[in-house]
Amino acid sequence: MASGKVFLDYVLEQLSDRLDLSYRPMMGEFVIYSQGKVIGGIYDDRFLLKKTKSALELLKDTGNIQTAIPYEGAKEMLVADIDDRELTCRLIEAITDDLPEPKKKR
């Protein structure tokens, strides 16, 4: 099932005042970038984030770690609660910090 642009727009609207996010459509879904780094995506109208050490530590304190697999054969990802803007922004910041800088294109 492909994701709708309406849900993507909702996610970006919720977070755009705090974060500089961008996206790219990919096979009916959307890949989400923060500072040029892939941090997650919109899959089947769910906002999923990469599992990193800092993100798991942050969620462990809340006691609310939900995961999902975006598509068959993919790694498990964290389900972001987009209605909890504060936590979602902190998660994205932690994930962005954990990920390596993108490789420069030649």
Contacts in CASP RR format, 6 or more apart in sequence:
PFRMAT RR
TARGET T0000
AUTHOR 0000-0000-0000
METHOD contacts of the structure
MODEL  1
MASGKVFLDYVLEQLSDRLDLSYRPMMGEFVIYSQGKVIGGIYDDRFLLK
KTKSALELLKDTGNIQTAIPYEGAKEMLVADIDDRELTCRLIEAITDDLP
EPKKKR
1 44 0 8 1.000
1 45 0 8 1.000
2 28 0 8 1.000
2 29 0 8 1.000
2 44 0 8 1.000
3 28 0 8 1.000
3 29 0 8 1.000
3 30 0 8 1.000
3 42 0 8 1.000
3 43 0 8 1.000
3 44 0 8 1.000
3 45 0 8 1.000
4 42 0 8 1.000
4 45 0 8 1.000
7 42 0 8 1.000
7 45 0 8 1.000
7 47 0 8 1.000
8 23 0 8 1.000
8 30 0 8 1.000
8 42 0 8 1.000
10 82 0 8 1.000
11 32 0 8 1.000
11 42 0 8 1.000
11 47 0 8 1.000
11 82 0 8 1.000
12 21 0 8 1.000
12 23 0 8 1.000
14 82 0 8 1.000
14 83 0 8 1.000
14 85 0 8 1.000
14 88 0 8 1.000
15 21 0 8 1.000
15 82 0 8 1.000
15 85 0 8 1.000
15 88 0 8 1.000
15 89 0 8 1.000
15 92 0 8 1.000
18 85 0 8 1.000
18 89 0 8 1.000
19 34 0 8 1.000
19 89 0 8 1.000
19 92 0 8 1.000
19 93 0 8 1.000
20 34 0 8 1.000
20 35 0 8 1.000
21 32 0 8 1.000
21 33 0 8 1.000
21 34 0 8 1.000
21 92 0 8 1.000
22 32 0 8 1.000
22 33 0 8 1.000
22 36 0 8 1.000
23 30 0 8 1.000
23 31 0 8 1.000
23 32 0 8 1.000
23 33 0 8 1.000
23 41 0 8 1.000
23 42 0 8 1.000
24 30 0 8 1.000
24 31 0 8 1.000
24 33 0 8 1.000
25 31 0 8 1.000
29 41 0 8 1.000
29 42 0 8 1.000
29 43 0 8 1.000
29 44 0 8 1.000
29 70 0 8 1.000
29 71 0 8 1.000
30 41 0 8 1.000
30 42 0 8 1.000
31 38 0 8 1.000
31 40 0 8 1.000
31 41 0 8 1.000
32 38 0 8 1.000
32 39 0 8 1.000
32 40 0 8 1.000
32 41 0 8 1.000
32 42 0 8 1.000
32 47 0 8 1.000
33 39 0 8 1.000
34 92 0 8 1.000
34 93 0 8 1.000
34 95 0 8 1.000
34 96 0 8 1.000
35 96 0 8 1.000
36 102 0 8 1.000
37 96 0 8 1.000
37 99 0 8 1.000
37 100 0 8 1.000
37 101 0 8 1.000
37 102 0 8 1.000
38 50 0 8 1.000
38 99 0 8 1.000
39 49 0 8 1.000
39 50 0 8 1.000
39 92 0 8 1.000
39 95 0 8 1.000
39 96 0 8 1.000
39 99 0 8 1.000
40 48 0 8 1.000
40 49 0 8 1.000
40 50 0 8 1.000
40 77 0 8 1.000
40 95 0 8 1.000
41 47 0 8 1.000
41 48 0 8 1.000
41 49 0 8 1.000
41 70 0 8 1.000
42 48 0 8 1.000
43 68 0 8 1.000
43 70 0 8 1.000
43 71 0 8 1.000
44 70 0 8 1.000
46 68 0 8 1.000
46 70 0 8 1.000
46 79 0 8 1.000
47 79 0 8 1.000
47 80 0 8 1.000
47 82 0 8 1.000
47 88 0 8 1.000
48 68 0 8 1.000
48 70 0 8 1.000
48 77 0 8 1.000
48 78 0 8 1.000
48 79 0 8 1.000
48 80 0 8 1.000
49 55 0 8 1.000
49 77 0 8 1.000
49 78 0 8 1.000
49 80 0 8 1.000
49 91 0 8 1.000
49 92 0 8 1.000
49 95 0 8 1.000
50 77 0 8 1.000
50 78 0 8 1.000
50 95 0 8 1.000
50 99 0 8 1.000
51 67 0 8 1.000
51 75 0 8 1.000
51 76 0 8 1.000
51 77 0 8 1.000
51 78 0 8 1.000
52 94 0 8 1.000
52 95 0 8 1.000
52 98 0 8 1.000
52 99 0 8 1.000
53 98 0 8 1.000
54 94 0 8 1.000
54 95 0 8 1.000
54 97 0 8 1.000
54 98 0 8 1.000
55 78 0 8 1.000
55 91 0 8 1.000
55 94 0 8 1.000
55 95 0 8 1.000
55 98 0 8 1.000
56 65 0 8 1.000
56 78 0 8 1.000
57 94 0 8 1.000
58 87 0 8 1.000
58 90 0 8 1.000
58 91 0 8 1.000
58 94 0 8 1.000
59 65 0 8 1.000
59 78 0 8 1.000
59 91 0 8 1.000
62 87 0 8 1.000
64 81 0 8 1.000
65 78 0 8 1.000
66 78 0 8 1.000
66 79 0 8 1.000
66 81 0 8 1.000
67 76 0 8 1.000
67 77 0 8 1.000
67 78 0 8 1.000
67 79 0 8 1.000
68 76 0 8 1.000
68 77 0 8 1.000
68 79 0 8 1.000
69 75 0 8 1.000
69 76 0 8 1.000
69 77 0 8 1.000
70 77 0 8 1.000
78 91 0 8 1.000
80 88 0 8 1.000
80 91 0 8 1.000
81 87 0 8 1.000
81 88 0 8 1.000
82 88 0 8 1.000
END
